[in-house]
Amino acid sequence: MAHPSQLAPPWRMVLAALALISAVVLALSFSAGAVLAKSTKAPGSRISIAVPDGFEISKLFSGFMHPNARASIVIAELPTTQYEQIVAGMSDEALAKKGIENVKRSKLDRKDEHHFMTGFQRARGMEVDKFILLIRDAKGVGVITANIPKGAVTDGDLTHADVRKALESAAFTDQTAPIIKQFTLPDLGAFKEAGKVMGSAVLYSLDGALTPKEQGKTRSVLIIAPSIDRMDISNIDLKAFSARALNNLGGFDNLTPQPAEEATVDSMKGVRQTASAVSQSGGAPVTIDQLILVRGGGGYFRLLAILREDELAQLKGDVDRIFKGFKAVESGSAN
């Protein structure tokens, strides 16, 4: 996950998302969704897209799944005007570090300014063709990534022309579709819901804004992130898993984790772990509080609080209450 207290730099957020997206095509739980109209929006998204036949709205991430083809269309929106910086940051070299090879850039049959790339990625033993489109409007940048296993094409479930046609239809709208939340929270205290970030994660800040009003200032935030697949992790070493998740959290220096402790919330077993660190954006000392819970039926929830040291005493009680009162919602609810 990119540095969530700042949600910057945006191009690194996109690359981080692309690294996670490779797992989406192997989601183990393909819940049946409603039959889609030709043009529809993913939960929490302003982007409308005419998805090919066979795709359903995903309850696990912001986008759509094709159960038979094991394909996905993932939508990420960044509240930033730094379109050129995002495009520049997605160089062939940077994409190669995320496992995306044979990158080719071209144009789609669209009237707007856009950046379109195709590539290839090996994800958990599968060969996946990737189609990546960047678009923008006055409010932000949209990144639409289609992940199409080669087997889906050879079996006749999808064609590359289908995918290109869908991406050509993608467009920002004025209204945001409701978020399908996979959890409920108790009273948020000082925190306010700010909106969806990468995947199906929801961010909460003190002012209710997704991005900081004062650039370069580290904010105290809370992020609730369901895993983007339902892979069973009940038999893995959760303390080691938690440590890796903390160490992979970008945007911090001098990260010093404390020992993880076992925790049980809403009948879900997990681990809670804290760490001290210094934000690379602003240099403020912070405390990171992470709770990972193993989800029934596969997958997990990651609850992550990043608290400025000068606000720790004020917010710690709120975080403790939110963590303890967290409840999974298996069917998902629109909000």
N, C-alpha and C positions, 0 to 999 in steps of 0.2 A: 504494500500500500504506500502510495506517495504521502508526503508530509501533510497530514490532514488538518493540522492547525492553521495552515496557510493555503492549502489546496494549490500549491505552486511548486516548481514551474509546471505549466499545463502540459507541455510536451512529454515530461516525465510521467505524468499521470496517465497519458494515453499509452505509453510504452508499458507501464505497469499493468494497465488493463489488458493489453494484448497478451501479456504473459499469462494472465489468469484465464483469458477467453479460450485458450487451447483446451482447457478442461471441460468447457461447456458442451462440446460435441460428444463427450462421453458420459453425459449425465445419466445416472442409473435409474432415475425416476422420471418417466415421461407421463405426467398426469394429463388426462384428457382435458382439453379446453373447449371453449365454445367455437363453433364454426365461424370463421372470420369473414367479415365483409372484405371486399377487394382492397379497400384502403382503411387502415386502422393504426392505432397508436399503442405502443408498449406502455405498461403501467408507469406512471411518473414521468412520462415523456411528452414533449411538445412536437415530436417529429412524427408525421404521418407517412406511412409507407404501404404500398400495395404488395403484400407478400405473395409469393407463389402458392398455388394450391398445396394443401397438406400441412401448412404451418399453423401452429396454435400459439396463443399467448402463453409465455412461460410464467410460472409462479415462483421460479427460483432466481431469475435475473431479469434485467430490463431488456426485453426482446422477445424472440419467437423461437419455437422449436418445431422441427419436423420429425415426429417419432419414428417413422419408418426409415427415413434416410439418416437419422442421427445427425442431422444438420442443425445449424443455429444461425440466427441473425441477432446480433447483440448491438444495442444502442447505448452510447454514452454521450452525455451532454455536459459541457464545461461552461460555467458562467464566466467567460473571459472573452476579451476582444483580441487576444494574441493569436490570431489565426496563422499569420505568417511564421511566428516563432514555433508553433506546433508543427507546421509543415517542415520547416527547416530542421527541427529536432528529430523527425522521423526519417533519418538518412538510411541508406542501405546498410551501413555499418551498425547503426543502432538497432535496426530491425533484426539483423543477423544475430545480435547478442540475445534476442528473445526467441531465436530459433526459426525465424522467418527467412526463407531463402528464395533465390531466383525472383527478386522483386522487379516488377515492371510497372512503369507509370504511363498512363494514357488519359484520354478524356472520354466521358460518357456523353450520351445525347441529352445534354442538359443546357438550359439557357443561362444558368448562374455560374459564378466562380466556384470551382470545386477542385479537389485533388483526389485522384483515383489511383489506387495501386492494387496489383495482384501479387500473390506470392504462394509459397508452399511451406508447409510445416508438418513435422512428424510429432504427433501428440499421443503419448501413451500407446505406442504401437500402431497407430493409425496414420495414414497419409491424408492430409487435409489441404484442400485448395482454399486460399483466403482471398477475399475481396474486401478492400478497405476504402471507404469513401469519407472524405471530410467536407462538410458544408458549414455555412455560417449565416447568422442574421445579426441584427443589432444587439441581441441579448446574449449570444453565446456561440459556441462551436459545437457541432454535432459530429460524432464519429460512429459510423455504421459499419460493422464488420460481419461479413457472412463467412461462415465456416462450413465448407462442403466436403465431406469425406469423398475420396475418389470412388469408393464403392457405390455411393449414391448416384453418381453419373453413369457408371457402367451398368448398374441395375435398372436404370431408366426412371428413377424417382425424381431426379432434377436434371436440368441442363444449365450450362454456364449462361446461356441466353436468358433463361428464367431469372437468374440471379442479377444479371446486368439490368434487365428490365425493371426489377424491383428497386434497385438502387437508383435508377433514373427517375423513379416516382417519388423518392424521399424528399420531404419538404417540411420546414418548420411551420407551425401553426401558432395561433395566439394563445390557445388554451392548453393546459397541462392535464393529461389523463390522470385519474386517481391512482395513487400508489397502492399496490397490493402488499400489505404488511404481513409478515410471517410471525409477528410477535405483538404483545401488548406490554405497556410499561405503567408503573404506578405514577403518582404525581411527580412531575419533572423538577420541582423546586425552582432553582434559578435558571435552569436550561429551557430553551425554546426550540421547537422543531424548525430546522432551517431548510430541509429538503433532501432529495435523493442525491447521492454521489455515485461513484462507480458501481456497476452491477446493481444489486438490490439493497445496498447499504443506505442507511439514513443518518444524516448528521444533525446534531443538536448543538447550538451555540448559545451564548448568553444574550446576544442581541437578536437571535432568530435569522441572521444573515448567513448565506452560504460562504461568502468570501469576506475577508476583513475590510472594514471601511478605511482603515489606516494601513497602507502597504508597509510590509516589513515588521509588523507587530505580531508577535505570537499570541494566539488566543487560546483560552480554555475551551475545549470541545469534547463532545461525547459522540461516538460512532457505534451504531449497531449494524453488524454485517453478517447476514446469513451466508453460509457457503453457497457457491454457485452450482454445486452438484450434491447428490445425496449418497456419496461414497461412504461406506461403513468405516469409521475410524475408531470404533469401540475397543479394538484390541491393540491399538498403538500406544506408545509411551506418551501420555498426554503432557507430562512435564517437559519432555524433550521437544514435543510439538510446540508448546507454548514458548519455550526459549528460542526456537527457530523463528517463530512469528515475530517476537520482539526484535531479534537481531536483524530481521529483514525489513524492519520499519525504517523507511528512509527519512532524511531531513533532520537527523539528530547526531550530535557528537557526545563523546564521553558517556555512552549508554552503559549503565551499571545495574544489571538485573539483581533482584533479590530472589531467594529460593521460592519456587512455586509451592502453593498449598492446595490440597484437595478441597473441592467445594461441591455442594449439591444445591441446585436451584430448580424449582418446579419439577422435581423428580429426575432432573437431568444431571448426570455426573460430569464433573469438569475440574479445571484447575484455575486458580487466580494467582496472578503474579504482578508485582510492581517493579518499577525501575526508575532510577533518576537519570536525567540526561540534560543536555543543553541544546536548545533549538538552533539550527543553522540559520534560520531566518529571524534575526533580531537578537540572537544570543541570550535569550531568557532561559533561566533554569526551569525545568519542568519535572513533574512526577507523572509517569505513565502507569496506568492501572488497567490490567487486561484480565478479562474473564473469558475462558473458552469452555463451552458446554457442548457435550455430545448429544446430538439430536436423535430422538427416537425415529427409527426407520432410515437412518443414514444421514450423513452430513453433520454440520455443527453450526453454532452461533459464536461469533466473536464480538464481545463487548469491550470497547476501548475508550478509556477516558484519558485525555491529555490535559493536565492541569498546571497552570502557572504556579510557581512556588508562592507568589504573593497572593494567590487566590485559593490555595490548597485548603486552608483552615475553613474557609467559607463554603467550599464546594464538596469536601470529602463526605459529609453526611448525606448530601443529595446523591452522590455516586453510590455509596453503600446501599441506600434505600432502593435506588433504581436497579442495581445488580440483584439484590435479594428479591425484589418484586417482579422481576422479568418473567414473562410467561410466553411459551411457544403457542402459535396458532397454526395448526397444520393445514387448514383449508385456505388460509390467507383471507385478509379483509381489506376492502378498498377504503382508502382514506385520502 
